[in-house]
Amino acid sequence: MSDDLQLTRRGLFHFITTFIATATFAARRPLFTVPRENAVDVEIIEDEPPPPRLGRSKLTKLEVFLKSRGIKPAHLARESGYSRQHLLRIRTGRMEPTRRCMVEVAAACARLSRERVTVSDLFDLVPVLRLLPSPRSSRAFMDGGAR
């Protein structure tokens, strides 16, 4: 290695500190300025509301129930024992609740609204197909798969 390209700890330290000092000095000064005679007057316009989100525009039964009764999500979270974030995912339809969650939420809504509330009032219940073994498959299973 040639003598003029030899890097020492002191040389590396000096290079790094010089680089940092130059970078911080350059960051404090603007690179260019706009002359005042070329400045443009800008009119501030009120912000428009964001466009409606596509996809999840339909309110869930739970959301409609809460809004119609004036029940706040924080109160429902406290009463049901589920977090506000978890209930938000359920209310917006991003997540399907478990059966236990449906029952707890329905009970909490009944306590908060002081009226009778069923699970079907709050959730769209989809019939669950139970896959029961047919008599043929259970007989084959009992025989050890021999047929």
VEXDREN-2710 file (C-alpha; in Angstrom, 1 decimal):
% VEXDREN-2710
k/r/px/py/pz
1/MET/0.0/0.0/0.0
2/SER/1.4/3.4/-0.8
3/ASP/2.3/5.9/1.9
4/ASP/-0.1/8.6/0.7
5/LEU/-3.1/6.3/0.8
6/GLN/-2.5/4.9/4.3
7/LEU/-5.5/5.5/6.6
8/THR/-5.0/5.8/10.3
9/ARG/-7.5/6.1/13.1
10/ARG/-6.6/9.8/13.6
11/GLY/-7.1/10.5/9.8
12/LEU/-10.4/8.6/9.8
13/PHE/-11.6/10.6/12.9
14/HIS/-10.6/13.9/11.3
15/PHE/-12.4/13.0/8.0
16/ILE/-15.6/12.1/9.8
17/THR/-15.7/15.2/12.0
18/THR/-15.0/17.4/9.0
19/PHE/-17.7/15.7/7.0
20/ILE/-20.2/16.2/9.8
21/ALA/-19.3/19.8/10.4
22/THR/-19.7/20.6/6.7
23/ALA/-23.0/18.8/6.4
24/THR/-24.5/20.6/9.5
25/PHE/-23.3/24.0/8.2
26/ALA/-24.8/23.3/4.8
27/ALA/-28.1/22.2/6.4
28/ARG/-28.4/25.6/8.2
29/ARG/-28.1/27.7/5.0
30/PRO/-30.5/27.4/2.1
31/LEU/-28.9/26.5/-1.2
32/PHE/-30.7/29.3/-3.0
33/THR/-33.1/32.1/-2.3
34/VAL/-36.1/33.3/-4.4
35/PRO/-35.9/37.0/-5.2
36/ARG/-38.8/38.9/-3.7
37/GLU/-39.9/40.3/-7.1
38/ASN/-40.4/36.7/-8.4
39/ALA/-42.5/35.6/-5.4
40/VAL/-46.0/34.3/-6.1
41/ASP/-49.1/35.2/-4.1
42/VAL/-50.9/32.1/-3.0
43/GLU/-54.6/31.9/-2.0
44/ILE/-55.4/29.3/0.7
45/ILE/-58.5/27.3/-0.1
46/GLU/-60.4/25.4/2.6
47/ASP/-59.8/21.7/2.6
48/GLU/-62.4/19.5/1.1
49/PRO/-63.6/16.5/3.0
50/PRO/-61.9/13.2/1.8
51/PRO/-63.9/11.2/-0.7
52/PRO/-65.9/8.3/0.7
53/ARG/-63.9/5.1/1.1
54/LEU/-64.8/2.4/-1.4
55/GLY/-65.6/-1.1/-0.2
56/ARG/-66.7/-0.7/3.4
57/SER/-69.4/1.9/3.0
58/LYS/-72.1/-0.3/4.4
59/LEU/-72.6/0.0/8.2
60/THR/-72.8/-3.2/10.2
61/LYS/-75.8/-4.0/12.3
62/LEU/-73.7/-3.4/15.4
63/GLU/-72.6/0.1/14.2
64/VAL/-76.2/1.0/13.4
65/PHE/-77.4/-0.2/16.8
66/LEU/-74.7/1.8/18.6
67/LYS/-75.4/5.0/16.6
68/SER/-79.2/4.8/17.0
69/ARG/-78.9/4.3/20.8
70/GLY/-76.1/6.9/21.3
71/ILE/-73.8/4.2/22.9
72/LYS/-70.2/5.3/22.7
73/PRO/-67.6/2.7/21.7
74/ALA/-65.5/3.3/24.8
75/HIS/-68.5/2.5/27.0
76/LEU/-69.2/-0.7/25.0
77/ALA/-65.5/-1.7/25.4
78/ARG/-65.6/-1.2/29.2
79/GLU/-68.9/-3.0/29.6
80/SER/-68.0/-6.0/27.3
81/GLY/-64.4/-6.5/28.4
82/TYR/-63.0/-6.2/24.9
83/SER/-60.6/-3.5/23.8
84/ARG/-61.8/-0.5/21.7
85/GLN/-59.5/-1.6/18.9
86/HIS/-60.9/-5.1/18.8
87/LEU/-64.4/-3.7/18.8
88/LEU/-63.5/-1.2/16.1
89/ARG/-62.4/-4.1/13.8
90/ILE/-65.7/-5.9/14.5
91/ARG/-67.9/-2.7/14.1
92/THR/-66.3/-1.9/10.7
93/GLY/-66.6/-5.4/9.5
94/ARG/-62.9/-6.0/9.1
95/MET/-63.1/-9.0/11.5
96/GLU/-65.6/-11.6/12.3
97/PRO/-66.3/-12.0/16.1
98/THR/-66.3/-15.3/17.9
99/ARG/-69.5/-16.7/19.4
100/ARG/-68.3/-15.7/22.9
101/CYS/-67.5/-12.2/21.7
102/MET/-71.0/-11.9/20.1
103/VAL/-72.7/-12.9/23.4
104/GLU/-70.5/-10.6/25.5
105/VAL/-71.2/-7.6/23.2
106/ALA/-74.9/-8.4/23.1
107/ALA/-75.1/-8.5/26.9
108/ALA/-73.1/-5.3/27.2
109/CYS/-75.4/-3.6/24.7
110/ALA/-78.4/-4.8/26.7
111/ARG/-77.0/-3.3/29.9
112/LEU/-76.1/0.0/28.2
113/SER/-79.4/0.4/26.3
114/ARG/-81.6/-1.1/29.1
115/GLU/-83.6/-3.1/26.6
116/ARG/-83.6/-6.7/25.4
117/VAL/-80.9/-7.3/22.8
118/THR/-80.2/-10.5/21.0
119/VAL/-77.2/-11.5/19.1
120/SER/-79.1/-11.5/15.8
121/ASP/-80.0/-7.8/16.5
122/LEU/-76.3/-6.9/16.3
123/PHE/-74.7/-9.4/13.9
124/ASP/-75.5/-11.0/10.6
125/LEU/-75.5/-14.7/11.6
126/VAL/-74.3/-16.9/8.8
127/PRO/-75.4/-20.6/9.2
128/VAL/-72.3/-22.7/10.0
129/LEU/-72.2/-26.0/8.1
130/ARG/-71.1/-28.6/10.5
131/LEU/-69.2/-31.4/8.8
132/LEU/-70.5/-34.5/10.5
133/PRO/-69.1/-37.8/9.5
134/SER/-71.4/-39.9/7.4
135/PRO/-72.2/-43.4/8.5
136/ARG/-70.1/-44.8/5.7
137/SER/-67.0/-42.8/6.7
138/SER/-67.4/-43.5/10.4
139/ARG/-67.7/-47.3/9.7
140/ALA/-64.6/-47.2/7.5
141/PHE/-62.8/-45.3/10.3
142/MET/-63.8/-47.9/12.9
143/ASP/-62.6/-50.7/10.6
144/GLY/-59.2/-49.0/10.3
145/GLY/-59.8/-47.8/6.8
146/ALA/-60.2/-51.3/5.3
147/ARG/-62.9/-51.5/2.7
END
